[in-house]
Amino acid sequence: MTEGKHETTAMRWRLAAPALAVAIALVYWPGLRSYPVGDDFSLLAFARILREPWALFTHEHFPLAPYFRPLTMTLWWATAQAFGNALLPQYAVNLALHVATSLALLGLLRRFVAAPCVAVVVAMLFAVHPIAIGTGLWLASRFDLLSVFFAVLALRSAVVVRQTHATSSAWLALALLALSLAAKEIGLVAAAATALIWIWPPTAARGSRRWWSGERPALLVLIVGVLAWTGWRIFAMQALPNVFPFSGAPMATLLAHGGERWAGDFLRYLAAWDSLSPTGRIALVTAATMLAAILVLGRVANAPAEPVPVNLTLLAACAVAIVALSALIQAPIAYWWPVDPTNGGDAVVTATHARLFYFPLCAVAMAAAALIDIGWRRARLRLAGPMGAILVALGVLPWAFAAHALANDYRRESNAKRPLFASAVAAATATRSKAPTCRVFLLDVAGSEDAYLLKSMSDAVVKALAPDVAEVEHCLFQSEQASWENIVGGARLTAAQALPMVPMSGNSGAVPWIDVGGLQVVFLNLKAGIDAREFPDAVFLRQRGGTFEDVSAAVRDGSLPVRFVCARSEAECRQ
């Protein structure tokens, strides 16, 4: 009987992984046909031009930001070299990373909960939630996907260490934490959760053995490593130029007001109430009410709890720590770029902010698993666990439909700019200038938010989508205003070659250019009042009706004046 029960349980676990992957794919699949948004273009351009990815691990590589993310940038490089300007494979990589993270979460929950159905359904709750699908939709969220994947694996290894005192698992946990940190700074949250797992008081099953003796060396290495890494990044942050108007905000303001905004945004994203249909709202409320009733009945029954490998309160404590520390780290971002609740119908805005809550959503799933499993162990009726899982599934379905709708809307909204961007790229790459000071200006691009993105990120857009980036990597692509940044390959560009454009400056002086891995990231200012004829070899392309025509001759003979705009800070524009 016992052997048959174990075989049934093993079969359930084997079926859980493919079921989870299929569910995610069904919800996400419209997103595979999406189009790049915002920072996607810069990252794709950077990855396509980068020649020496190993330099990312020894050199600062994020423009005007304290971030150090060499592992994810290397993944960007690998996918760009493999797929070129093809977009569908890039979205497939994000999908695969989210599937991998969901499976890792399932493996972590399996270490805690007794009932496979509870772990599977709660992992499904995470996997198809709009937060998770939204994170996978934005290519630039790859940093979060990769970092959280390694973070969850690290937490699982930390639990193994707690249960077995295996030294190999302790060092594996540290290695996974290092990979998580190399992918994105959210790995710091995982490091804190790992330390919590190792110092949490023991369960009765662990007897009189000193509960942290096996974890002590790894714990000390973890603490020293995190302090050293944090100090290094704080030092790097001090060297950043003061470019943004919010960079002088007091830290107390950033944390207090940013944390408050983050919490409000997280609750809205977690409920996804505005995205649910009336039927979905009813199902969600019904499921939450009945689940709460089961947990209360379990408490009233007061049946003896079964022994557990690791106390479920630890799982809940880890969840609270992850949410709290995520809020602390993300508070400045929430302060600078809060989510506008009135903009809830914008799928692109919704998806690009979802990354802030990806790891906290993992934590919510962990807490949900702990609560349901506590009900399973304490209720007199053995159906409490399966019933709880069924009710969670009832809550999952409305979120799954909302996430699928988000993916479909994201695909539609992001593709709205495809014709204009494709036309600009085709016209810009057709110039094929070999001049060291190759310049291409895209004129009269106006009228919509998508058009403004092309105006402000012309260089990144062209180099991200060009069929052969080697032909245009040395060029500077602009509109009537300077691109936010120019990512340049080939021969090194100098300030003298950039004239009459001048290096961008901040309150603390000239903004440094990044030179890493065979490319440059340069920041230039194009001031108003410059005569377009000061660019004698430039190509001028004017947009008309969605297509671009070469008007270089008219610009040079003065019959078509160009009115340049200074798009930098007011102080810099006055210089």
N, C-alpha and C positions, 0 to 999 in steps of 0.2 A: 504493500500500500504506500509506504513512505517513498520507495524507489519510484513508483509511478507518479507520485505527487511531484518529486524532484524533476522527473522528465517533463512533466507538463509545464512546470515553472520555467525550465530551461528553454522549452519550445516557445513560450511566450516572449522571453527575452530575445530569442533569435528573430522572431517576427517583428519585434518592436522597431528595430533599426530601419528596415526597408519601409515599414508603414510610416514612420516619421519622415523619411526622405520623400516618399511619394506625396504625403500631405503638404509638405513645404513646396514641392514643385508645382502642385496643382494650384496653390494659392499665388505663388510668385510668377508663374509663367508669362503673363503679359509683360512683366518688367524686362524680360529678355530682349524685347524689341524697343527699349527705351533709347534716349539720346542723351549725350553728356549734358551736365548742368554745372554751372559755376566753376568751382575748383577742379572739377573733372578734367577740364581742358589743360590747366596748368600742369597737373600731375601726369597726364598722358604725354604732353609735350616734353616735360622734363625726362620722363622715362624713355622716350624714343630717342632723345639726343644724347643721354648719358652713355658714356663709353666704358667707364671703370666703376662698376657698382661697389667694389670693395672699398673705394674711397669714402663711401657714405659712413662707414663704421669708424673713421678716424677724423672726419671733418664735419663741421656744421653745414647743414644742407637745407634747412628750412628758412626761406626768406622772411626776415623781419618778425620772427617768432622764436620762442625759446625751445621749440620742440626738437627732439632728437629721435628719429624714427627710422633707423637704417634698415631694419628687417622688412617692414612693409614697403619702403621705397625700393628695396631690392626685388620684392615680389612684383611691384609695378614695372620695374625694368625687365624682368623675365617675361611677363605677359606682353609687354610692348614689343619686345624682340620677337616673340613667338607669333603674335597676331597682327603686328603693324597697326594700321588704322581701323581694323575690323572691330566693331563694337559689341556684337553679340557674345563673342568669347569672353569679353571683359565682364559682362553681366553674369555670364555663367560661372566665372571665378567667384564673384560675390555670392552667388547662390550656393556654390559648393562650400564656401567658408561658413555660411550660416547653417547649412546642413551639418557640417562637421561640429560646429559649436553646440547645436542641439543634441547631437549624439553624445558629445562629451558631457553635457548636462545630464542626460539620461544615465550615463555611467556613474556620475557623482551621486545622483539620487538613489541609484541602486545600492550604494554603500550605506544608505541611511534607512530607507523604508523597507517594510516587510512585504508589502503587496506589490507585485509587478504592475498591476493595473493602475495603482496610484502613481508610480514613477512615470509610466508611459504617458498617461493622460496629462499629468502636470508638465512633463517635457513638451507635450503637444501644445499645451497652453502657451508656453514660451515660443515655440517654433512658428506658430501661425498668427501670433498677435500682430496688430498693425505696427507696433514699435519695432518688432524684429524684422518684419517684411520691409518696413520703411527704411530701416538701416541698410538692408541689403540692396535696396533700389538705387541709392546714391552711391556711385562708384567711389567717391572720396571717403565714404564711411568704411572703406576696406581696412583702415587703421583700427577701428573698433572691432570689426569682425575678427581680425587676426589676433589682436591683443586679448580679447575675451576668450577666444578659443584656447589659447595657451594658459590663460588665467584659470579657466575651469579645469583643465587637465592638471594644473598645479594644485588646485584645491583637492582634487581626487587623490593625487599622490600624497598630499599632506595627511589626508584621512587614513590612507594605508599605513603611513608611518605611525600615526597614533594607535592604530589597531595592532600593528606587528612589530614596531620599533625597528623596521628594516632600514639599515643605513643607506642602501642603494636607492630606496624610494625617497629618502630625505634629500639626497643630492639631485635626484631627478626632479623633485619639486622645485629646488633652487634653480636648476637649469631652465625649467619651464617658466618660472617667474622672470628670469633674465630675458627669455625670448618675448614674454609678454611686454616687458618694459621696452625692449628694442622695437616693438611694434607700435606702442603708444603709451603715454604716461598713465593711463588708467590701470596699468599693471601695478602701480603703487597700492591701489585698493586691494588687489589680490594678495599682495605681500602682507598687508595688515591682516587680512582674513586668514592667511596661512599661519601667521604668528598666533592669532586667536585660537586656531584649531590646536596648536601645539601647547598652549599654556592653559587651555580650559581644564577645569578640575576633572578628575577621573570618574568613570562609572564604577559601580561596585564590582563589576566583573574583573576589574584590573587589579584587585587585591591590594597587597601592601607595597607592591613595587613602586619606586619613585616614579610618579606619573610623567615626568618630563626628562628623565635621564637619557632616553634614546634620542630625543629631539634636541637636546641642549646644544651640541656642536653646530647643527644646522641652523638653529634659532639664532645663535650668536653671529654666524656668518650672514644670515638674513638681515639682522639689525644693522650690522656694520655696513653691509652692502647698500642698503636703502639709504642710510644716512650719507654715505659717500656720494651716491648717485644724486641725491637731492641737493647736496651742497654744490656739486659740480654744475647742475642745471641752474641753480640760483645764481652762481657766478657767471654763467653764460648769459643769463637774462640781463645782468647789469650792463653788459656790453652792447645791448640792443639800442639802436637809435630811437629817440622819442619822436615817433612819426604820427601816431594816432592821437586824436583829441582826448580819448578816454584813458590814455596810458598813465596820466597823472592822478587818477582817482585813488583816494585812500583805500588801503587794503580792507579796513573795517567796513567801508561802504560796499566794496565789491562782495565781501563775504556775506554781510547781513542782507542787503537788498538783493544781491544775486542769488543767495540761497533761498530767499523767500520766493523769488520768481521761479527758480528751478523747481521748488516743491509744488507750486501751483501748476506749472507746466507738466510735471510728471504725473500728477493726479489726473489731469485732463487727458493726457496721452494714455495712461493706464486704463481708464474707463472707456476711452474712445466713444463716449456717449453720443456725441454729435454725429458720429459716423454710422451708428447703428440704426437699423430699421425699427419701427414700432414693435414688430414681432421679436426682433433681437433684444430689445430693451426688456420686454416682458420675460423672455427666457433667461436673461442674465440676472434679473432681480429674483426670479423664482429659484434659480439655482443657488444664488448666494443665500437666500433665506433658508432653504432646505438644508444646505450644507451647514449653516450655523446651527440649525436645530439638531443635526446629527452630532455635532461636536459638543453641544450642551448636554445632550442625552448621554453621551459618553462620559462626561464629567459627573453627571448625576448618578450614573450606574456605579461609578467608583470601583469598577472591577480591578483586580490586581494587574498592574502593567507587566507585560512580558519583558524579559531582559533584552536590551538592544546593544548592538556592537558599539555604537557611539550615541551618547545622549542626544535625543532629538532637540533638546533646548539649545545645543551647540549649533545645529543647523539654523535654527531661528535666529540665534545671536549673530551668526555669520551674515545672514540676510540683512539684519539691521545695520551691521557694520558696513556692508557694501553700499547700502542705500545712503547712509549718512556720509561716508567718505566720498562717494561719487558726487553728492551734492556739494561738498566742500571744494573738490577739485574743479567741478564744472560751474561753480557759482560765478566766476568772472565772465565766462562765456554767456551765461544766462543774463547777466547784467548788461553786457554790451549788445547782445542780439536777442532780446526777449521774443518769444513767440506771440504774435498778435492773435488773440482769441477770435477776432472778427475775420481773420484770414483762414479759418479752419477749412474752407472749401478749396484752398489751393494745395493740390497734392504735392507739388514740388516743395513748397515751404514745409508742409507736414513731414515729408520724408527726410528732408535735409536736417531737420532738428531732432528726428527720432534717435539719432546716434547717441545723444546725450543720456538716453535712458535705456540703452541696450543692456549694459551690465546690471543696472538696478532691476530690470525686468527678470534677469536670471535670479536675482535675490528674491524677488516676489515669488517666483516659482519654487525656490527652495523653501521659503516660509510656508507656502501653501502645502507643499508635500509634508512638511513637519506637522502642520495642524491636522491634516487628514489622517496621517499615520497615527498620531496620538489618539484620534477618535477610533481608529481601527483597533488599537491595542486596549483601549479602556472600555469600549462599549460591550455589553453582554452579547449583543447580536453580531455574529460574524459577518453579517451582510453590511456592516457599517462601512468598511473599506470600499467594497465594490460599489455600494450606493453613492459614497462620496465621489468616487471616480466618475460614475455616470453623471452626477450633477455637475462636476467640473467640466465634463465633456459638453454638457448642455450649455455651459457658459462659454466654452471654447468656440463652438460653431458660430455664434454671432460675430465674434472677433475675426474668425477666419473669413467670413463673407465680407466684413468690412475691410480686411487687409487685401483681399482679392480686388475689391473695388478701388482701393488705394493704388494698387499696382497698375490697374487698367487706366486710371486717371493720370497717374504719373507718366505712363507711356504716351498717352495722348498729349498731355501738356508739354512734355519735354520734346516731342517730335514736331510741335508747332513751329519751331524755329529752324527745322532742318532745311527747308528749301533756301532760305536766305543765307544760312551758314554755308551750305554746299555750294551755292553760287559764288560766295565770297572766296572760298577756298579754291575753287576751280579757276577763278580769274586771277587770284594772287599767285598761285603756283605756276600758272601759264607764263609768267614773266621770265622765270629761269635765269635771273641775273647772276653772273659770276663775279661781279664787282665786289671788292672787300667791303665797301660801304653800301651794299644793296639795301634800298629802302622802298617800301610799298605803302602807299596811303590809300585807305578806303574812305571815300568821301560820301557825304550826304546819307549816312546810315543813321536813321532816326525814325521815331514814330511809335516805338513800343519798348517794353522792358527787355525783350529779346534783342532788339536792335541796340539798346544801350550796352548790353553785355558784349556784343560784337565790337562796339566802339571802344570799350574799356579793356577788352581782352583780345584784341585783334591778333596779337602775336601768338598767344597760346592757342587760340582757335585754329589758326592756319597750320601751326606746326603739329597740333594734335591730330588733325584730320587729313593732312597732306598725304597723297599716295606714296610719295618718296620723300621723306623728311630730309634726306641728305642733300637734296637739291635746294632747299630753302632754309636750312638751319642757320646759315650765316646772315640771313636778312633780318631787318627790323621792320615789323609790320605795325602800322599805326592807323589811326583815323585822324580827325582834326584835333584830337587830344592824344596825349601819350598813353600807350598801353601801361597798365599797372606795373607790368614787368616784361622784360624781354629775355627769353631763354635762347642763348646763342651757342651754336656749335662751330667747329672749325677753328680758324685763326682767332686769337684773342682780340677782342674789341678794346680799344682805348678811348679815353674821354675825348681826345683830340679828333679821332675818327668820327665820333658821334656828333660833333658840332654841325649845325648851330644848336642842336639839343644839348642840354647840360645835365650833369648828374643830379639826381634828386637829393634834396637835403631835408633834414628834420631839425628839431629844436636843438639837438646836440651836435649838429654838423652834417657832413655828407653821409648819405646812406651807403654803407659798404656794399660792394658787389661780391657775389659769391662765385668762387672759382673752384669747382669740385668735379672730379671724375671726367674731365675732358669737356665740360660745358661751363658757361657763365650765366649767372642770373644778374642782369643789369637793371638799374632803375634810373630812368631818364625823365627829364621835364621838358615839355614842349610849350613854350610860353606864347601867349597871344602877341600879335604884332609882328611875328616873324614873316618875312616875305617867302612865299613858297618857292620862288626862283633861287633861293639860297640852297636848295636841294637840286643841283643841276642834273644828277643822274637818277633821281627818284622816278618811280612809276606812280601815277595818280589814276585811281580807278573810281569812277562815280557810279553810285547805285541809282538805278532807275527801274521802277516796276519789278523789283526783285532780282534784277540782273546787274552786272557791273560792266561798264564800258571804259576803255582806256582814253582818258582826256589829258594825257601828259602834255601833248603839244599845245593845247589851249591854255593850260596852266603856265607853261613856260613863255608863251607870247603875251601873257597878261590878259587875255580875253576872258579867262575864267579865274577870278580871284578865289583864293582859299582863305577862309577865316579860321585860324587856329584858336584853340581854347586851352587855357591852363587849368588842368583838372587836379592840381595838387592843393596843398593847404593855402589858405589866404596869405599867410606870411611869406611863403615861398613864391607865390605868384607875384607879390609886390617887389621882390628883389630884382 
